[in-house]
């Protein structure tokens, strides 16, 4: 297949492109900076060029500014929103205008679609969207931005992705560092549900949706066994052979990282109902096997 990927430099994008290449597929990476490799093509979401996606089998959009790299001031909130919504709009519009449109557009989203905090409520793709925070509003607009592609009959899948566990990026290495110094910490009250999946299962799920023509619409990319934050902390402590005896309350999270803390770590008990019904099977469904797999990972490059 010819696979066009935006957002290939991130944790998921690098692993996904590597997996496609290993299986002999033609991968084209859309980048905004000057190109540095033969498989890269420079693009600007503000200048639509449908030729970039013409005759592609699959277009995958993983683009979006990191949520955890900087404090959330007004300018960075604008960047978070624009990097998601504007890119999705551009790719969907180019897909709709291509002479030979792709068969499918797979576009990143997130479980914050369901809100900042839904307590113990079990959330499936049929659950109501959240309206109580910045990320829920952005995520709803992010998904709506793909409408131009859907309107011309292109199959569109939205990836409502949970916390991705990997030793090479994301939350695991940030938490693992204090653990290794005996400073293992539970974030918040410990009662919040954390929904997760491994990087391996993330890549496998994206490819599953891209390659199964009966799939369409939103899919929760999340393990079928979400757990409470305290159980996650204990499992990480066990995997690292280190104690976990500290607790960082929500107010301290707000002092330390600003508005990001409560929005990113609020309770969402997400279940992958549509993904499992479509036939996808997780390799690492429980937290013990997920953390074990994540901590064994080696870095990949896009």
N, C-alpha and C positions, 0 to 999 in steps of 0.2 A: 504493500500500500504506500501511497504518498501521504504523509502525515505532516501537517503544518501546526507548529506549536508556538504560542505566545506565552511568555513567562517561563522560558526554559532554564533560566539561570537560578531559579529557586530550588529549595529542597526537593519538592515533588517533581518539578520540571526536569531537573537533572537526571533523576532516577528513571523517569518515564522515557525520556529520549534515549537513554542508554539501553533500556529494555527493548524498545522498538528497533534500535540499530542492531542489537545482538541477534534479533530474529530476522534480520535482512531487509527491513523496511526502509524506505527513503524518507528521512526526517529533514524538514526544513524548519529552522528556528528563526522566528521573527525577533529582531533586536532593535533597540532604539539608538544605541551607540554605533560607531563605525564597526563594520564586520571584522572579525578576527579569525574566522574558520570557514572552510569551504561550504559548510551546511548552513551558514548564517545569511540572512537577508535583512538589510536595514529597512525600517519602516517608521512611519509617523502616523499615529492614530488620527491626527488632525487632517491628514491628506489621504483620502481614501483611494486605494488602488486595488480594484477587484482582481487584477491579474495575480496578486500575491496568493490568492486562495483558489484560483481557477484550476480545475482538474485535480484538485486534492480529493482524496477519499475521505479524510477526516481532518477537521480543524479543532484544535484543543486550546482553550483559553484558560491559562493559569495565572494571568498577570494580576498584580496588585501590590501596593506598597506594604511592607512588613508592619504588623501590628505592634511588635515589641521592640523595634530598634530605637525608637525615640519617644520622649514624652509627648502626650497628646495636647499640644497647643492648637489654636484655631487653624494655623497654616497647615499643620500636619494632618489634622482631621480633614481638611479640604483635599489634601493629597491622597489620603486613604480612599476617599470617596471617588475622586476623579480618576485615579489609577484603575479602579474597578469598573465604574459605570461607563466612562468614556471609551475604554478599551473594548469592553463588551459590545457597546454600540457600534464602534468602528468595524469590528470583526463580523458582527451580524449583518451590517449593511453591506460590506464587501461580499459576504457570502450570498446575500440576496441578489447582488448585481453581477455576480460572476457569470461568464458565458456558459461555463459548465460547472454548476455549483457543487460543492462537496455533498456527500451523502448525509453527513451528520456534523453538527456543531456541539461539542462538549464543553460546557462553560462552568468554571469554578463558581461556587457560592459558599455558604457556610451555615452551620447549625444555629448561628445567632439570628437566622431568619425567624426562629421561634421565640425570640425575646432574650432579655438579659438574665432572667431568673424565673423558672417555672416550677421550682420546688421539686416535689416527688412525682409530678405528672409524667406519665409515659407519652412520649411524643413520636408520632409517625408522620409520614409525608402528608397525611390527611389533616393533621392538626392545624389550628389557626395560626396565622403569623403573629409575631410580637410587634408591639408598637411603642415599647417602653424604653427606648434607648437609641443611641447613635447607630450602632452596628445593625440592629434589626431594620432600621429605616434604609440604611445603605444596602443591605443584602436584598431587600425587596426590590429596590431600584436596579440593582445589579442583575437580578434575574429578568426583570421586565425589559432590560436593555437588549435582550436577544430577540425580541419580537419581530424585527424585520426579517430574520432568517425563517422563523416559523411561519410567517405570513405567506411566504412563497413555497411552502411545502418541505423545507429542509427539516429533518429530524433534529430536535434540540434536547439535550439532556443537561440538567442542572445538578452540580455536585455539591450537596449540602454536607460539607466535610467537617468532621469532628477534629479533636486534638490528634495530630499525627505524631506517633512515637518513633523517634529515630535518635541514635547516638550522635549523628552528624549535624543536627540542627533542631530548632524548635525548643520545646520546654524541657525535654529530658536532660540534655547537657547542662542547662541552666540550673536545674534542680540537683543534678548529680554532683556538681562541684562542691556546694556546701556539705552534702552528705559525706563526701570523701574526707572532709575535715572535721567530721563529727558534729555537724551543725544541721542535720536533717530537719526539715521544717514542714509542717502541715499548713497550707495556705487557707486562711479564713477559718470558719468554724469546724471544717472537716465534714460537715453534713451535706454539702453541695454534691450533686451528682456530676461526675466528669464522664463525658463520652469520648471514646478514643478509638484509634485503629493504628496498625503499624504502617510504616512507609511501604512495605511489600504489599500489604493488602490494599493500600490506597492506589498504587500503580496497577495492581491486578483488577481492581474495580473499575478504574477509568477505562482500561483496555476492554474489559467485559462490556461496558455500556457502549463504547465506540463500535464494537464489532458485532453486537447483537441487534439486528434491525427491529426487533419487537419492542425495544426499550425507548422510552420517550418521557420527557417531563422531569420532575424533581426526584432525586434519590438521596437518601441519607447514607453517606459514607461514614459509617460508625459501627463499631463492634456490637453484636447483639447482647453484650453484657456490660452496660455502663455501671460504674461503681462510685461510691462516695469518695471524696477527696482524701479522707483519713485512710481508707483502704488502699488507695493509690499510693499514698506516702509509705504505708507499711510494706506494700509490695516492692516499691523501689528500694527501701531500706534493706529488705531481705535479699533482693537481687544483687545489691552492692556489698552486702555483708556489713552494713553500718547501722548505727542507731538512728532513730527518729524521735526526738523528744521535745522539739520546739514547736511553737504554734505562732503564726503570724496573722493577727486579726485583720478583718477587712479594712478598718480605718488605717492601719499601718500600710496596707497595700496602696491605699489612695495617696498617702504621704509619699511612699516610695516610688510609685510609677504613675501617679496621677489617675486620670479617669479610666485608663485602660484596665486596671485591676478588676474592679467589680464587673465591668462589661464582658471581659474575657473569661472570668472564673466563676460567674454565677451558675446556678444549678440548672442543667439541661439534661434530662434523662431520655436520650434519643435512641430510637430503635430503627434498624434498617429494613423495615417491613417490605417495601417494594423491591429492594435489591435482592433479598433472599427469596422472595416470591418469584423473581425472574430467573433464579437458578444459581446465583452467585454463592460461593462457599468461602468463608474466611479461613485462612491458614492459621491465624493466631487470634482466636476469638476471646480468650480469657486474659486477664491482666498479667498473670504470671508468664504465660507463653509469649505474650506481646512484649513485655519488658525484656525477657530473655532474648528474643529475636532482635529487638531494637539495639540492645547493648552489644550484640555481635556484629552489627553492620559495619561495613567499610564504606568510605566516601565514594561517591560516583560523580561523574562530570557530565554536563549536558552535551 
